[in-house]
Amino acid sequence: MRKKITPFALLIMAIFQLNAQEVTQKLDSVTLTGTRIDLPFKENSRTINIITSDAIKKSATVNLADLLQQVAGVDIRRRGTGGSQADLYIRGGGFDQTLLLIDGIKMDDAQTGHHTMNAALPLEVIERIEIIKGPAARVFGQNAFNGAINIVTKKNLKNSTSVNVETGSFGQLNGNVTAGVDLENSSHIVHVGRVTSEGYRINTDYDNANYYLKSTFNKNAQAIEMTATFLERKFGAENFYTTNPTFNEYEETQNSLIAFGTTFRTSTLKIQPRVYWRRNQDMFLLRRDDPNFFRNFHISDKIGAEANASYSSELGITGFGVDLSKIYLRSNNLGNRNRFMTNVFLEHRFSLFNNRLDITPGVALTYFSDFKFHAFPGLDVGYDITNNFKVYGNIGYTYRVPTYTDLYYNDPVTSGNENLEPEEAFAQELGLKYVSQKLTASIAVFNRDADNLIDYVRTSVTEDVFTAQNITEVNTKGLEFDAAYNFNISNYKQTLAFGYSYLDDNISDQNEELSRYSLNTLKHQYITRLSTQLFKNVSQNIIYKYAERTTGQTYNVWDASVAIRFSQAEFTITASNIFDADYIESGFTPMPPSNVLFGLRYTFK
């Protein structure tokens, strides 16, 4: 069953929504921290979305994958519920081409981009999310081909403990505890959670665990910050990768991070050194009850040290940094591999004409022990037409080195290619944005010319094996629009947000019969969220998502939630896919039918 929406209905919704939107946090007070040059949101000359902690509360979602689906231009392709398996895309492209960061720490995985969302933190510990769209290699390096998402975690919860229990459809039973301890010379945030379900169809059960610790030591002098995470996923993967009815796929992943960092600051110089260790473990069975039939097991480690700095002078702000890391992979399919990486970043922001014009050229220089040297320059330009209205543009080169799966994976129908070259692209963007206390709006058009994209091809229609090759060129054009407006009813703030994105992909010289590369991007994407509060202790949220994919599939999905607060307690009802839409986001896996989740949260202070 496919439900469709008419252009007239879209127009009516847009007209209605332009009358209302709450900016839950003044965006001009948000300073972006994922880059070397810290800038207020409205001064940045790139397309950036901010999801604040208030917006997270009003999102009617329970995990990061579902939350990011509410941002136009971001495509989260899920295989089921609970965030067990989801792939992250920005402005089309592939799941290997978007970088996820936690407090600026790069969480890329050399085995495959399928593991990107394994690092997704629970919403309870997230302060805000910074979504940087467009080429970001100049700022972040490898894997920021189409964009990057930086999760900024909470700094302090004072002395409090929050307990949350949820239950609902498909045998869902979830529970977590989040506690904050604020001591004289240190502070700590601890989160422990477990998310389980019997599954909404055969072999889609899951059992996921989340452990998180953030500590600040010596905070009265030279503060040292420690972050530690351990995220485990165990889930049935029915039809995640095949359509064979005799297979009952199963997967287990473990993702962990430990990092230490500090900040040295003077009136003109800021230096932030950090060391970190990221680890991912992946075990996949083609037949859940027969491990000997086909089993892949991979462990990847990334050990890194980086230092980012900014220096302010009469000529502007200079941002610079260096990132050194070593990658190790142990795999029964991909072999034992290692790679040394060095990234050097340099950019400078010039401010002219009483700070109305900003020009930021920059370059990233990279070295890979197996792909040698590469340089990726870029330029951002912005002009403040008024204090609230800005026009901006940026151009830049971006890249992605092949994953070890691209290079070495092997099964009866797939073959990697160790002679692959990095993917590269040249991207351009032009945009307008308006930021004030009552209204925020932005529109951007962009173009990306990508070369050496990795495709899996076969020599003839009678050949069974698809081999990775650098043959595909793709031109991508697109448009994105977001708007938000603030209004009150009975002295209570109301929120109505919406966004639209359009993508047009053109693959050059592709023989579809010989190629496995199939674009499944969101050609049209429309999202709206209405958050209302008419009474002191009751709030409601309604989210509508419309999608038209390049495969021709269209679908409409409605979600909603209600929150009722009683002093230190909060009761929630979250309903997903209310009208029971029948649709697929990725591969062969149908998404869950309508379902509901009941929650109770109590906070001890």
N, C-alpha and C positions, 0 to 999 in steps of 0.2 A: 504494500500500500504506500503510495507516494502522494503526499499532500502538497499542493502548489499554492503559490501566492501570486496575485495579479499585480502588475505595475501600479494600478489604481490604489490597491491596498497599501503598497509601499509608500505612495505619495501621501495618503491620509495619515499614516503613522508618522511620517517625517514632519508634516505640518503640525500634528498634535504635539510631537516631542519638542519642537523648537520653542514651545511655550514653557518648558519646565526642565530644570536640571539643577541638582545641588552639587556644588563643588565642595566635597566633604572635607577637603583640606586645601588651604590656599596654595595652589601649585607654584606661585611665584616665591613661596617661602621654602620650597623643597630644593635642596642642593644635591645635584647628581654626584654620587660618590664612586661610580664604577669606572671613572676615567682619571687620568693624572691631573688634569686641570678641573678643579671643582667649580661648577657654575650653577647659578639658579636656573630652574627649569626653563623659564621664558627667555633666558639669554642664550640658550644653546641653539646652534644653527644646524640642527639635524631633526629628523622626525623621531620623536621620543614619546612613549606613553608611560604614565606613572599610575600604578595601582596602589593606592594608599591603604593603611590599615583599616580606615573607616570603610573604604570601598570593598575590602576583603570581607568584612563583617556583613555587608549588604549584598554579597554576590550570590547567595543561595547555592554555594558550592561547599564541598567538604575536603577537596584536595587540589593541588596545584594544577594538575592537568585540566580539570573541569574549569578552574578559574581562568586560565589563559585562553580557553575557548571563547571567552567573552570579549576578546580584543580583536578588532578588525585588522586584517593583515597578518594575524597569527593563526596558524592551522595546526591544531592538535588532533592527530589521527589516532584514536583510541581503539583498543581491541578489548572491550569489556569495561567493567566498573572497577572502582577502588584504586585507579591509577596504577594497576599492575603492569600494564604494557601500553605505552603511548609514545608516539614519535612527534618531534617538535619541528615545525617548519615556519619560516618567516618569508613572506613574499615569494612563495613557490619554492622551486629548487628541490633539494633532497634533505633527508634528516641528518646527513653528515655535514650540512652546510650552515647549521645554526649553533652558536656557542652558548652554553649555560654557565653562569658564574655564581658563586656564593660569596658575598662580601668582596667581590673582585677576584676571587680565586677561580681559575679556569678549570672546569670540570669535564673537559673533553676526554674521550676515551679512544685510544689508538686502535682498539679491536674493531669497533663499529659505533656509529652514531645511534644505533638502536638503544644504547645504554645511557643516553643523555639524561632522560627523565628518571633514571634510577636514583639520581642525586636529588630529586625533588624533596624539599623539606616540608614538614607539616605546617599548615597555615597558622597554627598557634604561635609559632616563633618568628613569623615574618613581619617586619615593620612596613616594608613596601617593596614593590617590584619595578625595576627600571627596564623598559623594553626599547632597545635601540634598533631601529630599522635601517636597512640599507647596508652597503659595504662597510665593515668595521675592522678589517684586517689592520689598518693603520693604527687603530686604537688598541685592539686586543690580540692581534696576531692570528695564528692558525685556527681554522674552523669558523671564524666570524665572517663567512662568505656572504650571507644574506642578512645577517643581523646578530644581535646578542641579547641575552636576558640576564640581568644581574639581580639576584635575590639579596636584599638588604635585611639582615636579621635584627631583632630587637636588642637594644643595648642593656636595658634594665627593667625588671618587673617589680622592683622594690621587694617588700616582704609579702608574698601572696602565694596561694596555691589554688589552682583551678582543676576541677575534676569533671570530665565529660564522658557520658555514656550514650550510645546510639544503638538503635535496633530498627529493623524494617524488612522490606521485601528481599527475597532470595536468601533468607536466613542471615541477613547482615547483622553482625554484632561487633560493635566498635567501642573502644574505651581508651582514654588517655589521661595523663596527669601532667600538668605543667606548673612548675614551681619557680619562684624567684626568691633569692636570698641576698640581701644587701647588708654587708658587713662594713666595719670601719675602714678597712683598706682593701677590700675585694668585693666583688659581686658575682652572682652565679645565676644562670638560667638552666633548668633541667626539664627535659620533656621525655616521657616514656609513653608509647602508644602501640595499640594493636588493632588491625582492621581485618575482619574476616567475613567470608560469605560462602554459602553452599553453591553459589553460581546460578545464573538465570537460564542456563541450558546445560546440556551434558558437558562435563569436563571444563567448566569455567569457574570452579571454586578457587578461592585464594585465601592466603593467610600471610598478612604483611605486618612487619614490626618496624617501629621507628624509635631510635634512641638519639638524643641530642643533648649536648652540653656546651654552654658558652660561659667562660669565666674571664673576669678581668682582675688581674693581680697588681698589687703595688699602685693602686689607682691614685693615691695621694702624691706620687712622685712621677717616675717614668712608667706609666701603665703598660702592662703586657697583656695582650688579649689572646686567649686560647679558644679554638673552636674544634669540637669533636663530634662526628656523626657516625651512626651505623644504621643502615637502612636495608632491610631484608624483605625479599619478595618470593613467595612460593605460590605458583598458580598453574591451573590447568590451562593449556594453550590450544584448545580445540579449533582447528582450521586457522590458526594464526599464520601459518606459512604454507599449508598444503590443503588440498580438497579431497585427499584420499580418505574414504570412510573407514579404512582399516587402521589408520593412524590415530592415536590419542596423545597428541603432543603435551609435553609438560616442561616447565622451566623453573629454575631457582636462580635468583641473583642476590648478591650482597654488594653493597656500595658503602665505602667508608672514607672519611676524611679526618685528618688531624692537622691543625695549622696553628702557628704562633706568629704574632706580629706586634709591632709597636709603631709609634709615630713620634718623630723628632720635629719640632716646630720652632721657628723664629718669626720675626715680623715679616720677613721676605721669603723664607725658605721652608718648605715642608718635605720631609723624607719619610717614606713608609716602607721599611724592610719587612720581609715575611719569608718563612719557610713552611713547606706543606708536604704532605704525603697523601695521595689519593689512590684508592684501591678498588677494583671491581672484579667480582667473581661471577661467572656465568656457567650454569650447567643446563644443557638442553637434551631432552629425550624425545625421540620421534614416536616411540611407544612407551607410554607412562609405566606400564606394568612389565615391560621387557627391556631393561637398561642395556642389555647386550646387543639389541637389534641395531640401534644407532644412537650414539652418545657423543655430544660435543662438550668439552670442558675447557674453559679459558680463565686465566687469572692475569689481569693487567695491573701494573703498578706505575705510578708517576710520582717521582720525587723531585721537588722543585724549590728554588730560592729566587726571590725577586725583590727588586727595590724600585719604587716609583716615587718621583719627586716633581715638585713645581717650584719655580722661582719667579718672583714678581719684581719688576724693575720699571723704569720710566718708559721702556719700549714695549711693555706688555707682560704677559705671563708665558713662561717657557715650561713645558712639560716634557719630562724625559724619564726613561726607565730601562731596566734590563731584566730579562726573565730567563733563567737557566733551568733546564729540567732534563731528567733522564727517564726513559720509558723502558719497562721490561714486560715482556709477554711470555707466558707459558701456556701452551695449547696443544691438545692432542691432534688438532686439525691444522692449525696455522703454524705450528712449530714453535721453537723458542727464539724470540726476537728481542732486539733492543735498539734504541734510538736516542741520540743526544740532540737536544734542541737549544738554540740560543735565539732570543728575540731582543732587539734593541729598538726603542721607540724615541722619537723626537718630534715635537710639535711646538709651535709658538703662536700665540693669539695676539694680534695687533688690534688696538682699539683706536679709531679715528673719528674725526668730526664730533667731538664731545661725546665719545663712546657710542655714537649711533651706528657706526659701521664697524663690524668685526670681520677680520680675515685670519683664518687659521690654516696655514700650510703644515704638513707633517709627512713623516715617512716611517715605515717599519722595515727594518733590515732583519732578515731571518737566515739562520743556518740550520740545516738538518744533516745529520751524519750520513743519511742515505739519499738526500735530495739536494745537498749543497746550498749555495747562496741564492737568495731572492730579495728583491726590493719592491716595496709597494707604497707609492706616494699617494697623497690625497689632499684635497683642499675644501674647506668649509668657508662660506661667506654669508653674512647676514646683515640686514639693515633695518633699524627700528624706525618705521614710518611714524609711529607715535609711541608713547610709553607702553602701550599694550599691544600694538599691532606690529608684526615683524614679517619681512620677506626674507627667505633664505634659500641657499642652494649649495650643493656639494657634489664633488666628483671624486672618484678614487678607483684604484686597482685593488682587487682582493683575490684570495687564493684558498685552496684546500689541498693538502697532500693526501694521497690515497690512504685509506685505512688498511690494516693488515688483512681484513676480510677481502678488500679489493685486490690485494696483492697475492694472497696465498690460499684463499679458501678453496676447498675442493669437495665435491660430492658427485653423484652420478650424472647430474644435469647442470652443474655450475663449475666453472674453472676460473680462478684468479689469474692475474698476470703481473709478474714481478717487474716488468719493464714499463709500467704505467708512469706517466708524468703528472705533476700537480695540475689540478683544475685552476683556471684563471678567469677573471672577468673584469670588465671596465664598466662602471656604473655611474649614472648621473641622476640628480634629483633636484626638483624645484618645488618650493612650498611656501605657504602662508600660514601664520598662526596668530591667534588673538587670545590673550590671557588677562583676565580680570577677576575680581572677587565674585562676580555674578555669572560671567559668561566665559567659556573657553571653547575655541573652535580651531580646527586646523584642516588644511587640504594640501595634498602633495601629489605630484606626478613624477614618475620615475621610469628609467630605462636601464636595462642591463644586457650587455653583450658578453656571453660566456663562451670560452673556448676550452678544448680538451676535456669536456665533461665526460665522465666515465659511464659507458654504456655496456651492457652485456649483450653480445650479438653471436649469431651462429652463421656458418658459411652458406647454408642452404636450408630449405624447409624440411629436408629429410634428416638433418643433423640434430641430435638431441642435446648436445652440450653448448651452453651459452658461455662465452669467454669475455672477460673484462677487457675493454679497449678504450683508448682515447680517440673517439671519433666524432662525438656529438658537439654541435654548436647550437646554442639556444639563445634567441633574443626574447627578452621578457619586458613588456611594457605594462604599466599599471597606474592606478589612481587609488588614493585613500582619503577618506573624509571622516572626521570625528567632530561632534558638537556636544556641548553641555551647558545647561542654564539653571540658575539657582532661584528657587522660590519657596515661600512659606505658606502653610495653611494652619490657622489657629496656633501660630507661633511655633509650629513644628516644621522642621526642614524636610523637604521632599526632594527626591532625586529621580531624574529621567535622563539617561545617557544613551547615545546611539552612535553607530559607526558603520561605514560602508567601504568595501574594497573591491577593486576590479583588477583582474590579471589576464593578460593575453600572452601566451607562450607560442613561440614559433620555432620548431625544431628543423634544422637544415639537413637535407639529404638523408632522411631516415627511411629505411625500408621496414615498415611495421611488422611484416612477416618474419623478418630476421632479427628483430630487436626485442629485448625484454624491457627496455626503458619505456615506461608508460606514464605520461603526465596525468596526475590525478589532482591537480591544483584546484583551489577554489576560484573559479572564474568570477562568480558573484558571491559576495558574502555580506549579509546584513545582520546587525546585532543591536538589540535595544534592551535596556534594563530600567525598570520602574521600581523605585524604592520609596515607599510611603510610610508616614507615621501620622495617624489621626488621633491617637490616644497616647497618653503618657507612657504606658508600659507595653504597647503593642506596635510592632512594625511588620510590614509586608514587602515582599520582593517578587517581581515577575520578570522573567528573562525570556526573550524571544530570539531565536537564531534561524536564519534562512541561509541555505547554501545551494549553489549550483556548481557542480564540479565539471571539469573538462571532459570527463567520461560521459556526460549527459545526465547524471543522476542529480535530482533536486530533492530537497527535503526541508520541512519546517519542524522545529523542535521548541516546545514551551517547557520551561522550568519555573518553579515558584517555591517560596519559603515564607513561613510566619514565625516570628519570635515574640515570646511573651515573657517579660521580666518581672520577677518578684524579689525586690531587694537584691540579695546576693545570688539568686538563682535565675536561670533562664531556661525556658522550655521552647524547643524548636521543632518545626515540621518542615521537611524538605521534600518536594515532589519533583521528580525528573521525568522528562518525556511524557508530559501529562496526557497528550492526545494520542499516544501510542503510535508514533511515526515509525515506519519500517525503513531502515536505511543502513548503509555501510560507510564507514569513514576510511577504512584501510583494508586492503587485501580481500579476504573472503569472509570476514567475521561480521555477522549482523549485530547491531547495537542492541542493548537491552530494551524491552518494552517498558511501559509506564511502571514506575516504582516509587515508593515513599520511604522516608527515613525519619524516625522520631528521635529527638535528642534531649538530654537534660544536662545542664552545666551548673555547677555550684562553685563559687569562688570564696575561699577563706582568706580574710585579710587581718 
